[in-house]
Amino acid sequence: MLAKCFSAAAQGVEAAPVEVEVDVAPGMATQQIVGLPDAAVKESLHRVRSALAHTGFSWPANKRVTVNLAPADTRKEGPLYDLPIALGLMAAAGQLEPARLGAFLMVGELALDGRLRPVRGVLLYALLARAEGRKGILCPPENAEEAAVVEGLEVYAPATLGEAVGFLCGNLRLEPVRVDLDALFAHEDGEALLDLADVKGQEAAKRALTVAAAGGHNILMIGPPGSGKSMLAKRVPTILPPLTLPEALETTKIWSVAGKLRPHEPLVRRRPVRDPHHTLSYPALVGGGIDPKPGEISLAHHGVLFLDELPEFDRKALEAMRQPLEDRVITVSRVSGRARFPANIMLVAAMNPCPCGHYGDPKRACRCSEMQIQRYFGRVSGPVMDRIDLHVEVPHVPYEDLSSERAGPSSAEVRGTVLAARKLQQARLAGSEAHCNAALSEKQVQSFCKPDKEGSALLKNAVDALGFSARAYARILKVARTIADLEGAEQLGAAHVSEALQYRSLDREKKE
């Protein structure tokens, strides 16, 4: 007898439908899974056999069992097919009425005693179930709230294989799992947030971070050890706008595929912050694997990617950031397929002014030669540096600032300013794909970033003197547009252009 269930396979941050066909026929007692399964899928039959025995059901005796995962040319990986294989096997063996199998998409790993264990990517599968017109989805309890954020879909979470069978037979009533999205976004974790007011001094750097947050710009902080670069970077998320529901869903899809969601955590509610160590590998940063999985760049989607000690990162990994910093998407190609991962990030990077860290310090002598300093900065290529909008110097904090009890603006105050500037950008960019000034297209730069006569003259002199690239020129205009938005100004003036030019310190130093 042949039975059919429906499941899914993750392809990047999207899901593709998979039909689980189970055939139980007379013949030699053999079992096999076909349809391009990986090792975890091939081992599924062992888990299913034990789960059936511990749940009170029986494996078909003296039968040939064939499981086909269609389409056969799509690679299947992971233990999520345990549940549909077990239910399909029981239906094909006549132990379960197959009538209701087609109404649900099913995913779940089986323990040997029949319990359901969580799997990755359930949000993707729930979205697919809704798109295919399924009545609902069956998934493990730990994944139920994640699937329940998809409106218009019934989510049922049996704890065991026995409960799943009882529900499908109509002998057991399961209540659909529901999530209150409004209450979820209103809820605050008990974690204490960092505050920008905790950072003593560094008013110029704080201003630069405000500009970067207001426009979604990439920023590089250059300063000696202990000057506060990391403290400033860790407080960037506290001045960014809160996640919207569409942004949260996009981010959660990535985290779900990567297996980063905590149990019973249905959504990523805060902008993600990723701060990988400089020893991470190229695939860990950009994504990879036989079946590509997202890397740190994509895990920071709609959030912050903080790269401390920027020149210490593998050059190949840094060069791979060119495309995502420009196109806000990263494409990973493998023999088995191609995956596109969103990468709409705000890059916050930090580095020392030289290998020893004391170049330009009036109180500590630098031990580095000119060649060593040039080699140090040369570890970050010009094209990568060109894609960083703001270059900010973060000097040592003087004693007067360190000992002062006067607090600077709090994160809440700065966030209010950032939100006001973002509202102006959203109104200006309504109906376009761009969401902030950093994402403006070339045509939008020409339309929205026109400086006045004095600003144009200042910009012309700077370009002629310093030889800015076309990309740097466009990014200066975008930053100037953000500075004007922070002031609520419609026209770009000389003051806005002048401040934006000040944030290209490395370009000035190269010319000098």
C-alpha positions, 0 to 999 in steps of 0.5 A: 500500500502507498501513503503520502505525507507532506514536508519541506526542505530548506533552501537558503532562507526559503522552503521547498515542498517535499512529498514523503511517499511510503510504500509497504509491499510484499517481498523480502524484508528490506528498508530503504530511503531514496530521494537524495537523503543525507546521513541523518535522513538515512538513519531515520528508519532506525529512529522510526522503528524504535519510536513505533515499538515504544509507542505501542505500534508495530513495524510491518513484518516481512515487508519491503519498505521504500521511502521516497522523498520527492523531488528526487533531485533536491538534497534532503538533510536533517532529522525533520522527516522522522515524523512524516516518515513514521506517519506515512509508514503507519498509513501504508501499513494500514495502522492509520487512516491516511485521509487527514495526512494531506491537510498538514505539513509535518516536521519533527525529529523522533527520539527512540521512545517516541518523543518529538524533538525540535528541528531547525527552520520551522518558520520557513516550513510554516510559511510554506504550509500557508502558501500551499493552502494547508490547513496547518502544520504538525511540529514539536512543542519547542517549535510551535510558537515559532510556527504560530507567528504565521497568521492564517495557519493552525499549528498543532504540537504533539509531544509524542508520536502517539499524540500525533497518531491520536490527533490524526485519528480523531481520538485526541483533541489538540488545541492549536498553538497561538501567539499574541504578536502585540504582547510579544513585541511589548514584552521586555527581557529582564536583561539590563541594557547598555547605555551610551551615557556610560561612555565618558568623553568621546563626544565626536565619536558619539556624534558619528555613531548617531549619524551612522545609526540615523542613516544605517551607515557603516562606520570604522573607529580608529584609536589606541587600545583602551580608548573606548571603541568596543564600549561605543560599538556595543552601545550602537544597538541601543540607539537604533530603531526597534525591529518592525514585524516584517524585519523580525520575520526576515531575521527570524527566518535566518536564525531559524535555519541556522538553529540559533533560536532558543526553545519557545522563542518565536521571534527575534525581537531585538536587532541582532548583534554579532561580534565574531572573533577575528580568527573565524573562517571565511565560511563562518563569516559569509556562510557555506557548507555542502548545503549552504547555511547563513554565516555571521553576515546574514545572522546580523541581518537588520542589525549590527555586525561588529568586527573588532581588530579589523585588520586581523581578520582573514583577508579573503573573508574581508574581501567577500564582504564587498558584495553584501556591503554593496548589494545587501545580499550574499550569494553562496554557490555550491555544487548542490545548489545556490542560496541567497541570504539577506545581508542588510547590516550596519557594519561597525568596525574598530582598529588600532592606528598601528600594530603597537596601537600608539601611533599619534599618541602624544604620551606613548611612543610608537614603536612601529616603522612607516612600512609596518604601519602601511602594511597594517592598514594594507590588510584592509583593501581599498575597495572594502574601506571605500564601502565604509561611510564614516572613518572616525578617530577615537583618541585617548580620553583625558583625565578630566572626562574620565573623572567627570560626573557629568553624563552625556546624552543617554541612549534613549535621548539619542534614539529619539533623534535617530527615530525622527531622522528615520521617519523623514527618510521613510516618508521620502523613500515610501514605495521604494526598496530603500529603507534608509539613506545608506541604501539609496540607489544612484538615481535616488542620490541624484534626486535627494542629495543635491547640495546647495551652491556653497555645498557643491563648491566645497564638495568639488574642491574636496574631490579635486584635492583628495581624489575621492572615488565615485563610490566615496563621492556617493557615500559622502552625499548619503552621509550629508543627507543623513546629517541634514535629516538629523537637523530636519533640513530639506536642503544639503548645506555647506555645513552638512557636506563639511561634516560628511567630509570630516568622516573620510579621515583615511582618504585624507591621510592617504592623500597627505 
